[in-house]
């Protein structure tokens, strides 16, 4: 059986975001490259997604503190 790789569109679908949104992220090194097309194994994308920082890490507006 042939190994199947995810392109940008398939990786974005797997993560539930748009292809354009995915391109704004620092993706892991591709597992395969054919010409200018990058491909990732599903487990590479899953592991990368599980280990990347969440939204708002390292900045953003401070939360309002409840009045005492």
Rosetta blueprint (number, residue, H / E / L):
1 X L
2 X L
3 X L
4 X L
5 X L
6 X E
7 X L
8 X H
9 X H
10 X H
11 X H
12 X H
13 X H
14 X H
15 X H
16 X L
17 X L
18 X L
19 X H
20 X H
21 X H
22 X H
23 X H
24 X L
25 X L
26 X L
27 X L
28 X L
29 X L
30 X L
31 X L
32 X E
33 X E
34 X E
35 X L
36 X L
37 X E
38 X E
39 X E
40 X E
41 X L
42 X H
43 X H
44 X H
45 X H
46 X H
47 X H
48 X H
49 X H
50 X H
51 X H
52 X L
53 X L
54 X L
55 X L
56 X L
57 X L
58 X L
59 X L
60 X L
61 X L
62 X L
63 X L
64 X L
65 X L
66 X L
67 X L
68 X L
